[in-house]
């Protein structure tokens, strides 16, 4: 069964973080510069929230499309869905769907290991299915010929 740790290995270990007192305008610039959909919000080494384009759009909508001088702490999701590296991919998918979470931090105790996006999950599932499909095709190609088939040839 596919685990969160395996999805992280394929994804790589680049993390984008910000602090709660970072201006929203700066967060938007960072997300645009690195073409990412979320930032993990850390305060003194502790995860305190997530900021995604969803929170930014809600903020813009509530403020006549003006970013203003707001900081991340005023708009972030302060209780994001969190998983461990041992969480299986099926459970992760269910959590993401139930909680409408497109980005999920992976924590091992107090340590942030990475963030898994809905895209990362989809990519991992497709890769696992392609691998399984190739294994099945190889197995069928190498199917041993039984005595009955050998004698009829």
C-alpha positions as CSV (number, residue, x, y, z in Angstrom):
1,X,0.0,0.0,0.0
2,X,1.3,3.4,-1.0
3,X,2.4,5.6,2.0
4,X,2.7,9.4,2.4
5,X,6.5,8.9,2.8
6,X,6.7,7.4,-0.7
7,X,4.8,10.3,-2.2
8,X,7.2,12.7,-0.5
9,X,10.3,10.8,-1.9
10,X,9.0,11.3,-5.4
11,X,8.0,14.9,-4.9
12,X,11.3,16.1,-3.4
13,X,12.1,18.0,-0.3
14,X,11.7,21.7,-1.2
15,X,9.6,23.5,1.4
16,X,8.2,27.0,1.2
17,X,7.4,28.6,4.5
18,X,6.5,32.0,6.0
19,X,5.8,33.4,9.4
20,X,2.4,34.6,10.7
21,X,3.6,38.2,10.7
22,X,4.6,38.1,7.0
23,X,2.5,40.5,4.9
24,X,-0.1,38.8,2.7
25,X,1.3,40.9,-0.3
26,X,4.8,39.3,0.3
27,X,3.2,35.8,0.5
28,X,1.4,36.4,-2.8
29,X,4.7,37.4,-4.4
30,X,6.5,34.3,-3.1
31,X,3.7,32.0,-4.2
32,X,3.8,33.6,-7.7
33,X,7.6,33.6,-7.9
34,X,7.9,29.8,-7.1
35,X,4.6,28.8,-8.8
36,X,3.2,27.2,-5.7
37,X,-0.3,27.1,-4.3
38,X,0.5,27.2,-0.6
39,X,2.9,28.2,2.2
40,X,3.4,26.5,5.5
41,X,3.2,29.0,8.3
42,X,5.8,28.4,10.9
43,X,6.4,30.3,14.2
44,X,9.6,29.6,16.2
45,X,9.9,26.1,14.6
46,X,6.3,25.1,15.1
47,X,3.6,24.7,12.4
48,X,0.9,27.3,13.1
49,X,-1.1,27.2,9.9
50,X,-1.4,27.0,6.1
51,X,-1.9,29.7,3.6
52,X,-3.3,28.7,0.2
53,X,-4.8,30.5,-2.7
54,X,-8.2,29.8,-1.2
55,X,-7.5,32.0,1.9
56,X,-6.0,34.7,-0.3
57,X,-9.1,34.7,-2.6
58,X,-11.4,34.9,0.4
59,X,-9.4,37.9,1.7
60,X,-9.4,39.7,-1.6
61,X,-13.1,39.1,-2.0
62,X,-13.8,40.5,1.5
63,X,-11.7,43.6,0.8
64,X,-12.8,44.8,-2.6
65,X,-9.8,43.0,-4.2
66,X,-7.3,45.0,-2.2
67,X,-4.5,43.1,-0.3
68,X,-4.0,45.9,2.1
69,X,-1.6,45.6,5.0
70,X,-3.0,42.3,6.3
71,X,-0.6,39.7,7.7
72,X,-0.8,36.0,7.1
73,X,-2.0,35.4,10.7
74,X,-5.3,37.2,10.0
75,X,-6.2,35.0,7.0
76,X,-4.4,31.6,7.3
77,X,-6.0,28.3,8.1
78,X,-4.8,27.9,11.7
79,X,-6.0,24.2,12.0
80,X,-4.9,22.5,8.8
81,X,-5.3,18.8,8.1
82,X,-1.9,17.1,9.1
83,X,-0.7,13.6,8.3
84,X,2.3,11.5,9.2
85,X,4.7,9.8,6.8
86,X,3.1,6.5,7.7
87,X,-0.3,7.6,6.6
88,X,-1.5,5.5,3.7
89,X,-2.4,7.2,0.5
90,X,-6.1,6.0,0.6
91,X,-6.6,7.7,4.0
92,X,-4.8,10.8,2.8
93,X,-7.2,11.0,-0.3
94,X,-10.2,10.6,1.9
95,X,-9.0,13.3,4.3
96,X,-8.3,15.7,1.5
97,X,-11.7,15.1,0.0
98,X,-13.6,15.3,3.3
99,X,-11.9,18.4,4.5
100,X,-11.5,20.1,1.1
101,X,-7.8,20.3,1.7
102,X,-5.7,20.8,-1.4
103,X,-2.4,21.0,0.6
104,X,-1.6,18.8,3.6
105,X,1.5,19.2,5.8
106,X,3.4,16.0,6.6
107,X,4.7,16.1,10.2
108,X,6.8,13.6,12.2
109,X,6.3,14.7,15.7
110,X,7.1,18.5,15.7
111,X,9.2,18.3,12.5
112,X,7.8,19.4,9.2
113,X,8.8,16.9,6.5
114,X,6.9,18.4,3.5
115,X,3.6,19.3,2.0
116,X,1.6,17.0,-0.2
117,X,-0.8,18.6,-2.7
118,X,-3.8,17.0,-4.4
119,X,-1.7,17.0,-7.6
120,X,1.1,15.1,-5.9
121,X,-1.4,12.4,-4.7
122,X,-2.9,12.1,-8.2
123,X,0.5,11.8,-9.8
124,X,1.6,9.1,-7.3
125,X,-1.6,7.1,-7.8
126,X,-1.2,7.3,-11.6
127,X,2.5,6.2,-11.3
128,X,1.6,3.3,-9.0
129,X,-1.2,2.2,-11.4
130,X,1.2,2.3,-14.4
131,X,3.8,0.3,-12.4
132,X,1.1,-2.3,-11.5
133,X,-0.1,-2.4,-15.1
134,X,3.4,-3.0,-16.4
135,X,4.0,-5.7,-13.8
136,X,0.7,-7.5,-14.8
137,X,1.6,-7.2,-18.5
138,X,5.1,-8.7,-17.8
139,X,3.5,-11.5,-15.7
140,X,1.0,-12.3,-18.5
141,X,3.8,-12.4,-21.1
142,X,5.9,-14.7,-19.0
143,X,2.9,-17.0,-18.1
144,X,4.3,-20.5,-17.9
145,X,3.1,-22.9,-20.6
146,X,1.2,-25.8,-19.0
147,X,1.7,-29.5,-20.0
148,X,-1.7,-29.5,-21.8
149,X,-0.8,-26.5,-23.9
150,X,2.7,-27.8,-24.7
151,X,1.4,-31.2,-25.9
152,X,-1.2,-29.6,-28.2
153,X,1.4,-27.5,-30.1
